[in-house]
Amino acid sequence: MKPTDPTELAIETYRHELEAEADLARDDVAELEDHLRSMITDLRATGASAEHAIAQARARLGEPRVIAREHLRVRSPFGAKLSRVRAWSAASLLILHVVLGTLAYMGQSMYVGIFVLEMALALGLALAVGFRMTWARAVIVGVIGYALVHDAIAALAYGGLAMTPVAWMLIALRLAIFAFVMPWRRGELGLSGIALALLAVVYMGANWVLAFEMYAPSFTPEIGFAHVALLSTLGAGIGLVMRARWAVVPAAIAAFSLAMATSLLLDITFRFEDAATVRAMLIGTVVAGALAASACAVLGWRTARTTFGSLRGFVS
C-alpha cells in the first residue's frame, strides 16, 4: 500500500529511483532515507511547503543518478576497487605466472587446448585487473584461492619435498597475487563478486574431468558432460558480469552436467600409481564444482538487474 503522507511518498519514490540506479547495501539505502526524511522535516519546520521542502532536500542530498555514479566510482556490484598499486602489482605477478607456467608445463599438458585457453584467459584477467576492473578481481580471488587450496591438498597428499623448484616458484607467485587481490575487509566483495569467484571452482571441476580424456579409450559420456559444463561456465561468467537473469540458465546447466559427470565417475576405476588419491581429488573437485554452480545460479538470480543485462558491468 502506497503511503499517503507527502514526505513518506517522496522518500519511497527516492528509494525506488536510487535502487534502480545503484546497487547499494540495504543499510546505506536506509541511511540515505533517514537523512532525506530529516532534511524534509527541518525544512517543513521553517514553514516551507511540502513540495518545496521535498525539492530542496533532494537537491541537497543529490539526485539518485549522481549518487549512483559516485558509488560506482569507488565500488561496483562486484566489490571495491583495488588501489592502483595493488592492481598493477597483481597484474604484473599474474603475467609472470602465465609466462613461467607456459614455459614449464606447455609440453606436459594433458589437454593442450584447455591449457592454451587458460593462458589466454589469465592474460585477459591480468589486463582487466590492471585497469582495476572489479569483476576481474573477483574472478582472480576465486581462481588463485582454488589453486592455493589445491596446492595445499597436493602437498599433503604427495609431500612437499616431491614438488619441483618451478612448482614452488608458482606457489610463491600465487600467494603474492592472492595477497594483493584478497578482500581483507568484510564486505569488499559483493554478492555478484562472490558468484564470480565461485565460478573458478565450477571451471576446475569441468577441467579436471577433461584432463583425464587422454586416459579414456574413446569419447565417454562424462567427458561430454564436462565439455558442456566448461562452455556453460564461460557463458555464466559473461551473464554474471552483465548481471543478467539468463546467467542462471548456463549456471544450472553446469551444475547438472557436473552432477551427471560425478555419477559416472563413481563407476570408473583408475589403474595407475596413486590412483586412489587422484580419484578422490578428482571426484571431490567435480562435486565441489557442481555445488558451486548451484550457488552461482542462486546468487546470479538474486543479483541480476534485468533479463538481458548490460555491458556496463565489463567496465566496472
N, C-alpha and C positions, 0 to 999 in steps of 0.2 A: 504493500500500500504506500503510495507516494505521500510524503509529508505535505501538510498544508501551510505550515509556517514558512514565510519567505526566506528566512535565514537558513533553515534546515534544507529547504528545497534548493537553495543556491549551493549549499555545501555538498549535497548529493550530486548535483549537476557537475560541480567542480571535480568531485571524486571520480565520476564516470569518465570525464574528459582526461583526467590525469592517468587513469588506468589504461585508457585507450592509447595514450602516447608513450608511456614509460612502464617498465616492469619494476615497480618499486616494491620494497618489502611492506608487509602489512603494517608494521609499526611506523614506518616512515609516512605512509598514507594517513594513518591516524594522527600523527603529529602535525602534519600539514592541515588536516581538517580542524584540529583544535586551535591551531594558530589563526586560521581563517575565521573561525567562529568568534574567537576573542577579539579580532580586529573589527569585525562587523558589530559586535556588541558595544565596543568602545565608541565607534563612530555613531551608532544609534543613540548612545548616551549623551552625545554632544548636540543632539537634535536633528541629525541628518536623517533623511528619509531612508526607508529600507532599500529602495532601488539605488540611491546614491551611495549608501554605505557598502552595499554589496559590490558595486562597480569599483569604488575606491580600494576596498580590501583586496579584490582580485588583482588590481593594478599594482598594489604594494607587494603582495605575495609573489606575483609573477604568473603569467599565463601558463597553462599546462604544457604547451609545446616548448616553451623556453626552459621550463624546469626539466622536461624530458631530455632536451638537448644537453643541458648541463650535467644531468645524471649520466647520460651515455658517454660523456667526455671522460669521466673517471671510472665508470662502472657499467658493464653491459649485462644482459641477462645471463651470460656465461660466467661472470665473475669480475673481479677487479683487474685493472690493467697492471701489468708489470712495469716497474721503473725502467728507464732506458738502459741503465747499467745491467740490471738483471736480465732483461730481454735480450740484449746484444751478447751478453756472456753465455746465456743458454743457447742462442742460435749458433754462436761460434763453436761451442763444445759439441753441439749436435752435428754440425757439418764435419768436424774432426772425427766424431764417432762413425759417421757414414763412410768416410774415406777409409778409416782404419778397418772397419768391418768388411768393406768391399774387398780391400787388398788381402785380408786374412782369410775370408771364407767364400769368396766367389766361386773358386774351383771346387769347394767341398759341399756346396749347397745341394740338398736332396731334391729341391724343386726350384730350378733356376728362374722360371717365370715369376713365381711368387717372390723370390729374392730380389729380382730387379724391380718389381712393383713396390716392395717395401723400401728399397733405397730411394726410389723416386718420390714416394710419399714422405719419407723422412726429410729429404731436401726441401720439399714444398712446405712442410711444417716448420723447418728451420727458418725459411724466408718469412713465413707468416708470423712466427713468434718474434722474429727480429723487427718486424713492423708493429709489434705489440698488439696483435690480434688476440682477443681474449679467448676465442674458441680454440685457437691453436694451443694456447697454454693449457686448456682443459684436456685436450687430446694427449698432449705430451705428458701431463701428470699421469694419465691412465696408462700410456704405453710404457713409460720409464718405470712407473710404480709396479706394473705387472712384471716387467723384466727383472727388477730387483728381487721381487718375491720368488720368481723362478730361479734366479741365481742362488738365492739362499737355500732353496729346496735342493737344487742340484749339488751345491757344495756339501750339504748334509748327507745326501744320498751317496755321492761318489767320493767325497773327501776333497777338501780344498787343495791339498797338495797335488792332486791329479790334474788340476787346471793349468793351462799353458800361460806363459807370461802375457801373451796377447789377450787372453780371456780376462786376466786380472786388470790389464790396462782398460779394457772396455767396461769392466765393472766400475773402475775408478771414475771413468768419464760419466757413466750413468749416475753414479752417486752425486757427482758435481752438478750435472744437469738437473737432477731432481731437487737439489738444494736451492737452485735458482728459481725453479717454477713451482715448488711446493707451496700450497696455501697455508702459511704458518699461523694465520689468524683465523678465527672462526668466522664463517660467512664469506670468505674470499672467493669461494666457488659457489655460483648459483646452482639451482636445480638443473638448468639447461647444461651447465658445465659438468655437473656430476654425471648426467646422462651420457655426454660425450666421452668422459673418462671411462665409463663402464664399457663403452664400445670396444675399447682396446682388448678387454677380456673376451668379448664375443669374437673379434677378429682372430685372436690367437687360438680360440677353440677350434675354429674352422681351419686355421693354418696348420695346426698340429695334425689333423686328420690328413690333410693334403701332403704333409711331409712324409707320410708313410705310403704314398702312392707308388713309390719305386719298389716297395716290397710286395705289392699286390700282383698276382699273376695276370690279372686283367682288370678292366674297369669294374668297380664294385659299387653297390648301392650307397655305402657310407661315404665313398668319395664323391658321388653325385650330390648327396645332401650337403657335403662340405663346400662344394662349389656354389651351390645355391645360397648357403649361409654366408659365404665370403662376399658374394655380389650383393646380397641383401644388407650386409653390414655397411658396405660403402654407400648404398642407397639411403640407409637410415641415417648415416652420418651427414649426408647432404641435407636431408629433410630436417634433422635436428638443428643444424646451423641456420637453416631458413626459418625454423620454428613453425613448421607446417604440420598440420594434423596427419597428413598422409605418411609421415615418417613412422607412424605406428604400424603401418602395414608391413614394410620390409623388416622392422624390428621383430614383429610377431612371426614372420616367415623364418627369420634367422633362429629364433627360439625353437620353433617347431623342427626345423631342419637339424639343429644340433641335438635336440632330444631324440630324434629318429636315429641319427648317427650314433649316439650313445648306446641305444638299444641294440644296434647291430654290432658295435664294437665289443659288447659284452660276450658275444659268441665267438670272438676271434682269439686264437691262440698264437702268440709270438714265440718263435723258436730261435733265439739268439742270446748272446751274453747280456745279463742284467735285464732280461725280458720282463720279469715281474715288476721291477722298479719303473721301467719305461711305460709299461701298460698302465700302472697306477697313475703315473703323471699324465699320461695321455687322456685317460678316462676322466680324471679329476679336472683337467683343463677344459675338456669338452662340456662336462656338466656345469662347471662354473660359467662357461660361455653361454649356455642355454639359460641359466638363471639371470645372468647379466642382461641378456637380450630381453627377457621378460620385464626386468626392471626398467630398461630403456623404453620399452613400449608404454609403460605406465607413466614414466616421467615425461616422455615425449607428448603424451596426450595432455598432461597437466600444464606443461609449459608452452604449448602451441598457441599462437596468436590468431592464425587464420587457417583455413583449409589448405591453401596452396603455399602459404608462407611468403617470405620476401627475401630478396638478395641482399638486403641491408645487413643481415647477420654476418656476411662474409667480410665486411669492413668494420666490424665492431670488436 
